[in-house]
Amino acid sequence: MEKTSEDFVKSLKDKILRTKKKEEFQRNILQDSLEYLILLFNESGEIDIKSTKNFETSEISCFLNLYSESDDIPGTIAGILKNSNIPFKTENIGKRKIIFLMDFGGNLISSGREHDWVYVEFFFKGKHIFEAKLTLLKGDIEYFIFDKQYFNIGVWLCDHLEMRSYEVQIMSSDRKKRSMRKKLDEKYNLVVHFDQIGEVDKIKISKNREQKNI
């Protein structure tokens, strides 16, 4: 019994250590991505870095406060990436946000990998003032809530580098069941879970069975 207990403790410690090393690696990749993006913006002369935020929280992400005189900031960002040979994809999410999925692979000191995809979510606070949130792409299918209101939410997903966004309406009757199922389109299904007071708690997006079999 004592041996079994020791094996369990060792296994738990090993798991914690692996998780810690993985998170440390991810934070290093994100930090290098942040510094490389800052370098690109500074070299362009078209986007000013006002401040950076890189707090060590449970969420592995970091932020930039930015300013540009451009009347087409998304177009300016796209031009900077193209001139720097950085592969990217974009998706508008709502009226004030746009996501750039950028591949910094081969340009990061801490990586050495061929591809390092990073979400850069730009939020426009005014005509020339905006923020950027950087988050690592970690899996083949990921999804997030980008706008949460009482009667509707905005969700977006990335499926093997293809991004989509959706506006989802929520009826009052759905909240009594504590969950709601909805078909986003011909490919994806959504489940919304509510907390005890009827607010959106979490979501789950999955492919429908027909799409899984293709």
Contacts in CASP RR format, 6 or more apart in sequence:
PFRMAT RR
TARGET T0000
AUTHOR 0000-0000-0000
METHOD contacts of the structure
MODEL  1
MEKTSEDFVKSLKDKILRTKKKEEFQRNILQDSLEYLILLFNESGEIDIK
STKNFETSEISCFLNLYSESDDIPGTIAGILKNSNIPFKTENIGKRKIIF
LMDFGGNLISSGREHDWVYVEFFFKGKHIFEAKLTLLKGDIEYFIFDKQY
FNIGVWLCDHLEMRSYEVQIMSSDRKKRSMRKKLDEKYNLVVHFDQIGEV
DKIKISKNREQKNI
23 60 0 8 1.000
25 110 0 8 1.000
26 60 0 8 1.000
26 136 0 8 1.000
26 138 0 8 1.000
27 56 0 8 1.000
27 60 0 8 1.000
28 110 0 8 1.000
29 108 0 8 1.000
29 110 0 8 1.000
29 111 0 8 1.000
29 116 0 8 1.000
29 136 0 8 1.000
30 60 0 8 1.000
30 61 0 8 1.000
30 62 0 8 1.000
30 118 0 8 1.000
30 134 0 8 1.000
30 135 0 8 1.000
30 136 0 8 1.000
31 54 0 8 1.000
31 62 0 8 1.000
31 110 0 8 1.000
32 104 0 8 1.000
32 108 0 8 1.000
32 109 0 8 1.000
32 110 0 8 1.000
32 111 0 8 1.000
33 102 0 8 1.000
33 104 0 8 1.000
33 108 0 8 1.000
33 116 0 8 1.000
33 118 0 8 1.000
33 134 0 8 1.000
33 136 0 8 1.000
34 52 0 8 1.000
34 54 0 8 1.000
34 62 0 8 1.000
34 64 0 8 1.000
34 134 0 8 1.000
36 104 0 8 1.000
36 107 0 8 1.000
36 108 0 8 1.000
37 64 0 8 1.000
37 102 0 8 1.000
37 104 0 8 1.000
37 120 0 8 1.000
37 132 0 8 1.000
37 134 0 8 1.000
38 49 0 8 1.000
38 52 0 8 1.000
38 64 0 8 1.000
40 80 0 8 1.000
40 81 0 8 1.000
40 84 0 8 1.000
40 86 0 8 1.000
41 47 0 8 1.000
41 48 0 8 1.000
41 49 0 8 1.000
41 66 0 8 1.000
41 80 0 8 1.000
42 49 0 8 1.000
44 76 0 8 1.000
44 80 0 8 1.000
44 83 0 8 1.000
46 68 0 8 1.000
46 69 0 8 1.000
46 70 0 8 1.000
46 76 0 8 1.000
46 80 0 8 1.000
47 66 0 8 1.000
47 67 0 8 1.000
47 68 0 8 1.000
47 70 0 8 1.000
47 73 0 8 1.000
47 76 0 8 1.000
47 77 0 8 1.000
47 80 0 8 1.000
48 66 0 8 1.000
48 67 0 8 1.000
48 68 0 8 1.000
49 64 0 8 1.000
49 65 0 8 1.000
49 66 0 8 1.000
50 64 0 8 1.000
50 65 0 8 1.000
50 66 0 8 1.000
50 67 0 8 1.000
51 64 0 8 1.000
51 65 0 8 1.000
52 62 0 8 1.000
52 63 0 8 1.000
52 64 0 8 1.000
52 65 0 8 1.000
53 62 0 8 1.000
53 63 0 8 1.000
53 64 0 8 1.000
53 65 0 8 1.000
54 62 0 8 1.000
54 63 0 8 1.000
55 62 0 8 1.000
59 135 0 8 1.000
60 135 0 8 1.000
60 136 0 8 1.000
61 133 0 8 1.000
61 134 0 8 1.000
61 135 0 8 1.000
62 133 0 8 1.000
62 134 0 8 1.000
63 131 0 8 1.000
63 132 0 8 1.000
63 133 0 8 1.000
63 134 0 8 1.000
64 131 0 8 1.000
64 132 0 8 1.000
64 134 0 8 1.000
65 129 0 8 1.000
65 131 0 8 1.000
66 129 0 8 1.000
66 130 0 8 1.000
66 131 0 8 1.000
66 132 0 8 1.000
67 128 0 8 1.000
67 129 0 8 1.000
67 130 0 8 1.000
68 76 0 8 1.000
68 128 0 8 1.000
68 130 0 8 1.000
69 128 0 8 1.000
70 76 0 8 1.000
70 128 0 8 1.000
71 127 0 8 1.000
73 122 0 8 1.000
73 124 0 8 1.000
73 128 0 8 1.000
73 130 0 8 1.000
74 90 0 8 1.000
74 98 0 8 1.000
74 122 0 8 1.000
77 100 0 8 1.000
77 122 0 8 1.000
78 88 0 8 1.000
78 90 0 8 1.000
78 100 0 8 1.000
81 88 0 8 1.000
81 100 0 8 1.000
81 102 0 8 1.000
86 102 0 8 1.000
86 103 0 8 1.000
86 104 0 8 1.000
86 107 0 8 1.000
87 102 0 8 1.000
87 103 0 8 1.000
88 100 0 8 1.000
88 101 0 8 1.000
88 102 0 8 1.000
88 103 0 8 1.000
89 100 0 8 1.000
89 101 0 8 1.000
89 161 0 8 1.000
89 162 0 8 1.000
89 163 0 8 1.000
90 98 0 8 1.000
90 99 0 8 1.000
90 100 0 8 1.000
90 101 0 8 1.000
90 163 0 8 1.000
91 98 0 8 1.000
91 99 0 8 1.000
91 101 0 8 1.000
91 156 0 8 1.000
91 163 0 8 1.000
91 164 0 8 1.000
91 165 0 8 1.000
92 98 0 8 1.000
92 165 0 8 1.000
93 99 0 8 1.000
93 121 0 8 1.000
93 146 0 8 1.000
93 147 0 8 1.000
93 154 0 8 1.000
93 156 0 8 1.000
93 165 0 8 1.000
94 146 0 8 1.000
94 147 0 8 1.000
94 154 0 8 1.000
94 165 0 8 1.000
96 123 0 8 1.000
96 124 0 8 1.000
96 125 0 8 1.000
97 121 0 8 1.000
97 122 0 8 1.000
97 123 0 8 1.000
97 124 0 8 1.000
97 146 0 8 1.000
98 121 0 8 1.000
98 122 0 8 1.000
99 119 0 8 1.000
99 120 0 8 1.000
99 121 0 8 1.000
99 122 0 8 1.000
99 156 0 8 1.000
99 163 0 8 1.000
100 119 0 8 1.000
100 120 0 8 1.000
100 122 0 8 1.000
101 117 0 8 1.000
101 118 0 8 1.000
101 119 0 8 1.000
101 120 0 8 1.000
101 137 0 8 1.000
101 158 0 8 1.000
101 161 0 8 1.000
101 163 0 8 1.000
102 117 0 8 1.000
102 118 0 8 1.000
102 120 0 8 1.000
103 115 0 8 1.000
103 116 0 8 1.000
103 117 0 8 1.000
103 118 0 8 1.000
104 111 0 8 1.000
104 116 0 8 1.000
104 118 0 8 1.000
105 111 0 8 1.000
105 112 0 8 1.000
105 113 0 8 1.000
105 114 0 8 1.000
105 115 0 8 1.000
105 116 0 8 1.000
106 112 0 8 1.000
106 113 0 8 1.000
106 114 0 8 1.000
106 116 0 8 1.000
108 116 0 8 1.000
116 136 0 8 1.000
117 136 0 8 1.000
117 137 0 8 1.000
117 161 0 8 1.000
118 134 0 8 1.000
118 135 0 8 1.000
118 136 0 8 1.000
118 137 0 8 1.000
119 133 0 8 1.000
119 134 0 8 1.000
119 135 0 8 1.000
119 136 0 8 1.000
119 137 0 8 1.000
119 158 0 8 1.000
120 132 0 8 1.000
120 133 0 8 1.000
120 134 0 8 1.000
121 132 0 8 1.000
121 133 0 8 1.000
121 135 0 8 1.000
121 146 0 8 1.000
122 130 0 8 1.000
122 131 0 8 1.000
122 132 0 8 1.000
123 130 0 8 1.000
123 131 0 8 1.000
123 132 0 8 1.000
123 133 0 8 1.000
124 130 0 8 1.000
125 131 0 8 1.000
137 158 0 8 1.000
140 159 0 8 1.000
140 160 0 8 1.000
141 157 0 8 1.000
141 158 0 8 1.000
141 159 0 8 1.000
141 160 0 8 1.000
141 205 0 8 1.000
141 207 0 8 1.000
142 157 0 8 1.000
142 158 0 8 1.000
143 155 0 8 1.000
143 156 0 8 1.000
143 157 0 8 1.000
143 158 0 8 1.000
143 203 0 8 1.000
143 205 0 8 1.000
144 155 0 8 1.000
144 156 0 8 1.000
144 157 0 8 1.000
145 153 0 8 1.000
145 154 0 8 1.000
145 155 0 8 1.000
145 200 0 8 1.000
145 203 0 8 1.000
146 154 0 8 1.000
146 155 0 8 1.000
146 156 0 8 1.000
146 165 0 8 1.000
147 153 0 8 1.000
147 154 0 8 1.000
148 154 0 8 1.000
148 200 0 8 1.000
150 170 0 8 1.000
150 199 0 8 1.000
151 169 0 8 1.000
151 170 0 8 1.000
151 171 0 8 1.000
152 167 0 8 1.000
152 168 0 8 1.000
152 169 0 8 1.000
152 170 0 8 1.000
153 167 0 8 1.000
153 168 0 8 1.000
153 170 0 8 1.000
153 192 0 8 1.000
153 200 0 8 1.000
153 203 0 8 1.000
154 165 0 8 1.000
154 166 0 8 1.000
154 167 0 8 1.000
154 168 0 8 1.000
155 165 0 8 1.000
155 166 0 8 1.000
155 168 0 8 1.000
155 184 0 8 1.000
155 190 0 8 1.000
155 203 0 8 1.000
155 205 0 8 1.000
156 163 0 8 1.000
156 164 0 8 1.000
156 165 0 8 1.000
156 166 0 8 1.000
157 163 0 8 1.000
157 164 0 8 1.000
157 165 0 8 1.000
157 188 0 8 1.000
157 205 0 8 1.000
159 207 0 8 1.000
164 185 0 8 1.000
164 188 0 8 1.000
166 184 0 8 1.000
166 185 0 8 1.000
166 190 0 8 1.000
168 182 0 8 1.000
168 184 0 8 1.000
168 190 0 8 1.000
168 192 0 8 1.000
170 180 0 8 1.000
170 192 0 8 1.000
170 200 0 8 1.000
174 180 0 8 1.000
174 192 0 8 1.000
174 194 0 8 1.000
175 194 0 8 1.000
175 198 0 8 1.000
178 193 0 8 1.000
178 194 0 8 1.000
179 191 0 8 1.000
179 192 0 8 1.000
179 193 0 8 1.000
179 194 0 8 1.000
180 191 0 8 1.000
180 192 0 8 1.000
180 194 0 8 1.000
181 189 0 8 1.000
181 190 0 8 1.000
181 191 0 8 1.000
182 189 0 8 1.000
182 190 0 8 1.000
182 191 0 8 1.000
182 192 0 8 1.000
183 189 0 8 1.000
183 190 0 8 1.000
183 208 0 8 1.000
184 190 0 8 1.000
184 205 0 8 1.000
186 208 0 8 1.000
186 211 0 8 1.000
187 207 0 8 1.000
187 208 0 8 1.000
187 211 0 8 1.000
188 205 0 8 1.000
188 206 0 8 1.000
188 207 0 8 1.000
188 208 0 8 1.000
188 211 0 8 1.000
189 205 0 8 1.000
189 206 0 8 1.000
189 207 0 8 1.000
189 208 0 8 1.000
190 203 0 8 1.000
190 204 0 8 1.000
190 205 0 8 1.000
191 203 0 8 1.000
191 204 0 8 1.000
191 205 0 8 1.000
191 206 0 8 1.000
192 200 0 8 1.000
192 202 0 8 1.000
192 203 0 8 1.000
193 200 0 8 1.000
193 201 0 8 1.000
193 202 0 8 1.000
193 203 0 8 1.000
193 204 0 8 1.000
194 200 0 8 1.000
194 201 0 8 1.000
195 201 0 8 1.000
END
